[in-house]
Amino acid sequence: MSLLAVANKDFQDTVRSRGMALLVALFSLLVAVFAYVVRPQGQADQFATELLLSAFVGPVLVTGLVPLVGVVVGYNAVSGERESGSLKLLLSLPHSRADVVFGKVVGRGAAMALATFAGFLLPALVLIVTPVTFNAGSFLGYTVFAAALGVVFVAIAVGCSAAVATRQRALIAGIGVYALFVLLWGLFTGRVVGAFSGPIEALPVSMTQIRTFLDAANPTSGIELLANAFLGDQLFAGDSLNQQVSAVAMLVFWTLAPPLAGLLKFDRDDL
């Protein structure tokens, strides 16, 4: 119950913040612009929704903007209260440090998911009022994947926030994670594979399998893989089944491992 109390407080504080409202408005406006500009003229559902999401909204906004918003939502979760001194008051109540860390993951993750759904609401209205057939199921399902990506990056940012003492360090760590996963993953994994090509060749797996796993290990690539499979009616089916299972496993890992690592560091720190 202590964890839920922390989660409820953080959820309400995050939802009521002006910054969250501005981010939702920005995201909603950008997606609505895409929905209006590329709206089909009497074409089929494939162009009205699936193509819009997989070719425009996903690569441009979801895999770029949603992770950034997740970092902004989570980076000051623990370090901000630690700097202000309110963390000592929070821990004076019957809350453990684990309650604080994971309560903030749950509360801010829920706020991020709600904000993502709100951000997709206006574009859905734009598509509904245009004279085309709108596939609401595909649009709603894709929104779930976008929200899941946001929750993953909130969890990573909260883990960074728990591991450091100041908001500035937490923000630097969060931006570093964003840059790694969104901007530099291909370059980073390419160099890792190149540096360890000798030992990798001795393993009972091919270089292609290693590269496929590294792609699935990136939460943005994993969500993109799952979302595109969903839009193509191939979710947990078809040739990419193993990749999809790996992507889900890695998404769970990135949701749990950073907060746990942050908690281990947080537990050893004197406030």
Secondary structure, DSSP 8 states (H G I E B T S, - for coil): -HHHHHHHHHHHHHHH-HHHHHHHHHHHHHHHHHHHHT--SS--HIIIIIHHIIIIIIIIIIHHHHHHHHHHHHTTTTHHHHHHTHHHHHHHSS--HHHHHHHHHHHHHHHHHHHHHHHHHHHHHHHHHSSS---HHHHHHHHHHHHHHHHHHHHHHHHHHHHSSSHHHHHHHHHHHHIIIIISHHHHHHHHHHHTHHHHHTSSS-HHHHHHHHHHHSHHHHHHHHHHHHHTT-TT-STTHHHHHHHHHHHHHHHHHHHHHHHHHHHH---
